[in-house]
Amino acid sequence: MKGWVIGVCAGFAQTFNLSLFWVRTLLVLAFVFTGFFPIGFLYLLAALLMKVEPPSQPKSPSEWEFYNSYASSKSLALARLKHRFERLEDLVTAREYDWDRRLREG
């Protein structure tokens, strides 16, 4: 189920097993009759609090673990990625991987 703007209506409809059409219709009616401030504020608050849906389904347990860590703490997940790539960079830039020398000799 994909959302048009941030996906709040789609997530709400999916969580509570409601029709997406009716959830969106009620939201638009609430915007019209109450003005932007109360409903817009609640919409943005829900967008900040809802768990992010992955763009594609994770295929392995490690992908699910990363998705769950990202959804709960983006900064922690990004720190894990940075650490992993720093280790990879250290491995690739080590002396035994002297690519320039290998290309000149080859």
PyMOL CGO cylinders between C-alpha atoms (Angstrom):
from pymol import cmd
from pymol.cgo import CYLINDER

trace = [
    CYLINDER, 0.00, 0.00, 0.00, 1.66, 3.22, -1.13, 0.3, 1, 1, 1, 1, 1, 1,
    CYLINDER, 1.66, 3.22, -1.13, 0.97, 6.66, 0.20, 0.3, 1, 1, 1, 1, 1, 1,
    CYLINDER, 0.97, 6.66, 0.20, 0.48, 9.76, -1.91, 0.3, 1, 1, 1, 1, 1, 1,
    CYLINDER, 0.48, 9.76, -1.91, 2.24, 12.27, 0.31, 0.3, 1, 1, 1, 1, 1, 1,
    CYLINDER, 2.24, 12.27, 0.31, 3.86, 10.78, 3.39, 0.3, 1, 1, 1, 1, 1, 1,
    CYLINDER, 3.86, 10.78, 3.39, 1.80, 7.59, 3.66, 0.3, 1, 1, 1, 1, 1, 1,
    CYLINDER, 1.80, 7.59, 3.66, -0.04, 8.39, 6.88, 0.3, 1, 1, 1, 1, 1, 1,
    CYLINDER, -0.04, 8.39, 6.88, -3.46, 7.51, 5.46, 0.3, 1, 1, 1, 1, 1, 1,
    CYLINDER, -3.46, 7.51, 5.46, -2.11, 4.32, 3.86, 0.3, 1, 1, 1, 1, 1, 1,
    CYLINDER, -2.11, 4.32, 3.86, -0.41, 3.27, 7.09, 0.3, 1, 1, 1, 1, 1, 1,
    CYLINDER, -0.41, 3.27, 7.09, -3.49, 4.09, 9.17, 0.3, 1, 1, 1, 1, 1, 1,
    CYLINDER, -3.49, 4.09, 9.17, -5.76, 2.15, 6.78, 0.3, 1, 1, 1, 1, 1, 1,
    CYLINDER, -5.76, 2.15, 6.78, -3.42, -0.83, 6.73, 0.3, 1, 1, 1, 1, 1, 1,
    CYLINDER, -3.42, -0.83, 6.73, -2.94, -0.89, 10.52, 0.3, 1, 1, 1, 1, 1, 1,
    CYLINDER, -2.94, -0.89, 10.52, -6.65, -0.73, 11.29, 0.3, 1, 1, 1, 1, 1, 1,
    CYLINDER, -6.65, -0.73, 11.29, -7.77, -2.75, 8.23, 0.3, 1, 1, 1, 1, 1, 1,
    CYLINDER, -7.77, -2.75, 8.23, -9.86, 0.10, 6.81, 0.3, 1, 1, 1, 1, 1, 1,
    CYLINDER, -9.86, 0.10, 6.81, -10.56, 1.21, 3.27, 0.3, 1, 1, 1, 1, 1, 1,
    CYLINDER, -10.56, 1.21, 3.27, -7.86, 3.60, 2.08, 0.3, 1, 1, 1, 1, 1, 1,
    CYLINDER, -7.86, 3.60, 2.08, -10.46, 5.52, 0.06, 0.3, 1, 1, 1, 1, 1, 1,
    CYLINDER, -10.46, 5.52, 0.06, -12.57, 6.24, 3.15, 0.3, 1, 1, 1, 1, 1, 1,
    CYLINDER, -12.57, 6.24, 3.15, -9.58, 7.18, 5.30, 0.3, 1, 1, 1, 1, 1, 1,
    CYLINDER, -9.58, 7.18, 5.30, -8.45, 9.70, 2.67, 0.3, 1, 1, 1, 1, 1, 1,
    CYLINDER, -8.45, 9.70, 2.67, -12.01, 10.98, 2.22, 0.3, 1, 1, 1, 1, 1, 1,
    CYLINDER, -12.01, 10.98, 2.22, -12.40, 11.54, 5.97, 0.3, 1, 1, 1, 1, 1, 1,
    CYLINDER, -12.40, 11.54, 5.97, -9.04, 13.31, 6.11, 0.3, 1, 1, 1, 1, 1, 1,
    CYLINDER, -9.04, 13.31, 6.11, -9.99, 15.69, 3.29, 0.3, 1, 1, 1, 1, 1, 1,
    CYLINDER, -9.99, 15.69, 3.29, -13.36, 16.40, 4.96, 0.3, 1, 1, 1, 1, 1, 1,
    CYLINDER, -13.36, 16.40, 4.96, -11.60, 17.04, 8.27, 0.3, 1, 1, 1, 1, 1, 1,
    CYLINDER, -11.60, 17.04, 8.27, -9.25, 19.49, 6.50, 0.3, 1, 1, 1, 1, 1, 1,
    CYLINDER, -9.25, 19.49, 6.50, -12.20, 21.29, 4.93, 0.3, 1, 1, 1, 1, 1, 1,
    CYLINDER, -12.20, 21.29, 4.93, -14.30, 21.56, 8.09, 0.3, 1, 1, 1, 1, 1, 1,
    CYLINDER, -14.30, 21.56, 8.09, -11.61, 22.20, 10.73, 0.3, 1, 1, 1, 1, 1, 1,
    CYLINDER, -11.61, 22.20, 10.73, -9.01, 24.15, 8.81, 0.3, 1, 1, 1, 1, 1, 1,
    CYLINDER, -9.01, 24.15, 8.81, -5.39, 23.25, 8.33, 0.3, 1, 1, 1, 1, 1, 1,
    CYLINDER, -5.39, 23.25, 8.33, -3.98, 23.69, 11.82, 0.3, 1, 1, 1, 1, 1, 1,
    CYLINDER, -3.98, 23.69, 11.82, -5.54, 20.87, 13.89, 0.3, 1, 1, 1, 1, 1, 1,
    CYLINDER, -5.54, 20.87, 13.89, -5.62, 18.19, 11.18, 0.3, 1, 1, 1, 1, 1, 1,
    CYLINDER, -5.62, 18.19, 11.18, -2.36, 19.26, 9.53, 0.3, 1, 1, 1, 1, 1, 1,
    CYLINDER, -2.36, 19.26, 9.53, -0.60, 19.21, 12.89, 0.3, 1, 1, 1, 1, 1, 1,
    CYLINDER, -0.60, 19.21, 12.89, -1.98, 15.73, 13.71, 0.3, 1, 1, 1, 1, 1, 1,
    CYLINDER, -1.98, 15.73, 13.71, -1.05, 14.49, 10.23, 0.3, 1, 1, 1, 1, 1, 1,
    CYLINDER, -1.05, 14.49, 10.23, 2.55, 15.67, 10.58, 0.3, 1, 1, 1, 1, 1, 1,
    CYLINDER, 2.55, 15.67, 10.58, 2.74, 14.29, 14.12, 0.3, 1, 1, 1, 1, 1, 1,
    CYLINDER, 2.74, 14.29, 14.12, 1.51, 10.89, 12.88, 0.3, 1, 1, 1, 1, 1, 1,
    CYLINDER, 1.51, 10.89, 12.88, 4.08, 11.02, 10.04, 0.3, 1, 1, 1, 1, 1, 1,
    CYLINDER, 4.08, 11.02, 10.04, 6.86, 11.54, 12.59, 0.3, 1, 1, 1, 1, 1, 1,
    CYLINDER, 6.86, 11.54, 12.59, 5.67, 8.79, 14.92, 0.3, 1, 1, 1, 1, 1, 1,
    CYLINDER, 5.67, 8.79, 14.92, 4.76, 6.06, 12.41, 0.3, 1, 1, 1, 1, 1, 1,
    CYLINDER, 4.76, 6.06, 12.41, 7.27, 3.36, 11.53, 0.3, 1, 1, 1, 1, 1, 1,
    CYLINDER, 7.27, 3.36, 11.53, 8.75, 3.82, 8.06, 0.3, 1, 1, 1, 1, 1, 1,
    CYLINDER, 8.75, 3.82, 8.06, 7.72, 1.18, 5.51, 0.3, 1, 1, 1, 1, 1, 1,
    CYLINDER, 7.72, 1.18, 5.51, 10.60, -0.24, 3.46, 0.3, 1, 1, 1, 1, 1, 1,
    CYLINDER, 10.60, -0.24, 3.46, 10.46, 0.65, -0.27, 0.3, 1, 1, 1, 1, 1, 1,
    CYLINDER, 10.46, 0.65, -0.27, 11.01, -3.04, -1.07, 0.3, 1, 1, 1, 1, 1, 1,
    CYLINDER, 11.01, -3.04, -1.07, 10.66, -6.09, 1.13, 0.3, 1, 1, 1, 1, 1, 1,
    CYLINDER, 10.66, -6.09, 1.13, 13.93, -7.11, 2.82, 0.3, 1, 1, 1, 1, 1, 1,
    CYLINDER, 13.93, -7.11, 2.82, 15.05, -10.51, 1.56, 0.3, 1, 1, 1, 1, 1, 1,
    CYLINDER, 15.05, -10.51, 1.56, 17.41, -11.75, 4.27, 0.3, 1, 1, 1, 1, 1, 1,
    CYLINDER, 17.41, -11.75, 4.27, 17.46, -11.70, 8.08, 0.3, 1, 1, 1, 1, 1, 1,
    CYLINDER, 17.46, -11.70, 8.08, 20.32, -9.18, 8.02, 0.3, 1, 1, 1, 1, 1, 1,
    CYLINDER, 20.32, -9.18, 8.02, 18.26, -6.86, 5.78, 0.3, 1, 1, 1, 1, 1, 1,
    CYLINDER, 18.26, -6.86, 5.78, 15.31, -7.16, 8.20, 0.3, 1, 1, 1, 1, 1, 1,
    CYLINDER, 15.31, -7.16, 8.20, 17.64, -6.41, 11.11, 0.3, 1, 1, 1, 1, 1, 1,
    CYLINDER, 17.64, -6.41, 11.11, 18.96, -3.30, 9.36, 0.3, 1, 1, 1, 1, 1, 1,
    CYLINDER, 18.96, -3.30, 9.36, 15.42, -2.16, 8.45, 0.3, 1, 1, 1, 1, 1, 1,
    CYLINDER, 15.42, -2.16, 8.45, 14.22, -2.58, 12.04, 0.3, 1, 1, 1, 1, 1, 1,
    CYLINDER, 14.22, -2.58, 12.04, 17.24, -0.73, 13.41, 0.3, 1, 1, 1, 1, 1, 1,
    CYLINDER, 17.24, -0.73, 13.41, 16.75, 2.05, 10.84, 0.3, 1, 1, 1, 1, 1, 1,
    CYLINDER, 16.75, 2.05, 10.84, 13.05, 2.38, 11.61, 0.3, 1, 1, 1, 1, 1, 1,
    CYLINDER, 13.05, 2.38, 11.61, 13.72, 2.63, 15.35, 0.3, 1, 1, 1, 1, 1, 1,
    CYLINDER, 13.72, 2.63, 15.35, 16.86, 4.81, 15.24, 0.3, 1, 1, 1, 1, 1, 1,
    CYLINDER, 16.86, 4.81, 15.24, 18.10, 6.31, 11.98, 0.3, 1, 1, 1, 1, 1, 1,
    CYLINDER, 18.10, 6.31, 11.98, 21.25, 7.72, 13.56, 0.3, 1, 1, 1, 1, 1, 1,
    CYLINDER, 21.25, 7.72, 13.56, 22.21, 4.32, 15.01, 0.3, 1, 1, 1, 1, 1, 1,
    CYLINDER, 22.21, 4.32, 15.01, 21.61, 2.59, 11.67, 0.3, 1, 1, 1, 1, 1, 1,
    CYLINDER, 21.61, 2.59, 11.67, 23.68, 5.20, 9.82, 0.3, 1, 1, 1, 1, 1, 1,
    CYLINDER, 23.68, 5.20, 9.82, 26.47, 4.83, 12.39, 0.3, 1, 1, 1, 1, 1, 1,
    CYLINDER, 26.47, 4.83, 12.39, 26.45, 1.06, 11.76, 0.3, 1, 1, 1, 1, 1, 1,
    CYLINDER, 26.45, 1.06, 11.76, 26.70, 1.62, 7.99, 0.3, 1, 1, 1, 1, 1, 1,
    CYLINDER, 26.70, 1.62, 7.99, 29.52, 4.14, 8.43, 0.3, 1, 1, 1, 1, 1, 1,
    CYLINDER, 29.52, 4.14, 8.43, 31.44, 1.71, 10.63, 0.3, 1, 1, 1, 1, 1, 1,
    CYLINDER, 31.44, 1.71, 10.63, 30.98, -1.11, 8.11, 0.3, 1, 1, 1, 1, 1, 1,
    CYLINDER, 30.98, -1.11, 8.11, 32.19, 1.03, 5.20, 0.3, 1, 1, 1, 1, 1, 1,
    CYLINDER, 32.19, 1.03, 5.20, 35.15, 2.35, 7.19, 0.3, 1, 1, 1, 1, 1, 1,
    CYLINDER, 35.15, 2.35, 7.19, 36.22, -1.26, 7.83, 0.3, 1, 1, 1, 1, 1, 1,
    CYLINDER, 36.22, -1.26, 7.83, 35.78, -2.01, 4.13, 0.3, 1, 1, 1, 1, 1, 1,
    CYLINDER, 35.78, -2.01, 4.13, 37.81, 1.07, 3.22, 0.3, 1, 1, 1, 1, 1, 1,
    CYLINDER, 37.81, 1.07, 3.22, 40.60, 0.01, 5.60, 0.3, 1, 1, 1, 1, 1, 1,
    CYLINDER, 40.60, 0.01, 5.60, 40.62, -3.43, 4.02, 0.3, 1, 1, 1, 1, 1, 1,
    CYLINDER, 40.62, -3.43, 4.02, 40.73, -2.18, 0.44, 0.3, 1, 1, 1, 1, 1, 1,
    CYLINDER, 40.73, -2.18, 0.44, 43.34, 0.53, 1.07, 0.3, 1, 1, 1, 1, 1, 1,
    CYLINDER, 43.34, 0.53, 1.07, 45.68, -1.80, 2.92, 0.3, 1, 1, 1, 1, 1, 1,
    CYLINDER, 45.68, -1.80, 2.92, 49.18, -2.34, 1.49, 0.3, 1, 1, 1, 1, 1, 1,
    CYLINDER, 49.18, -2.34, 1.49, 48.40, -5.76, 0.03, 0.3, 1, 1, 1, 1, 1, 1,
    CYLINDER, 48.40, -5.76, 0.03, 45.81, -4.10, -2.21, 0.3, 1, 1, 1, 1, 1, 1,
    CYLINDER, 45.81, -4.10, -2.21, 48.18, -1.72, -3.92, 0.3, 1, 1, 1, 1, 1, 1,
    CYLINDER, 48.18, -1.72, -3.92, 46.18, -1.41, -7.13, 0.3, 1, 1, 1, 1, 1, 1,
    CYLINDER, 46.18, -1.41, -7.13, 48.40, 1.20, -8.78, 0.3, 1, 1, 1, 1, 1, 1,
    CYLINDER, 48.40, 1.20, -8.78, 51.46, -1.03, -8.49, 0.3, 1, 1, 1, 1, 1, 1,
    CYLINDER, 51.46, -1.03, -8.49, 49.55, -4.03, -9.84, 0.3, 1, 1, 1, 1, 1, 1,
    CYLINDER, 49.55, -4.03, -9.84, 48.24, -2.09, -12.81, 0.3, 1, 1, 1, 1, 1, 1,
    CYLINDER, 48.24, -2.09, -12.81, 51.70, -0.75, -13.72, 0.3, 1, 1, 1, 1, 1, 1,
    CYLINDER, 51.70, -0.75, -13.72, 53.31, -4.22, -13.49, 0.3, 1, 1, 1, 1, 1, 1,
    CYLINDER, 53.31, -4.22, -13.49, 50.47, -6.03, -15.29, 0.3, 1, 1, 1, 1, 1, 1,
]
cmd.load_cgo(trace, "trace")
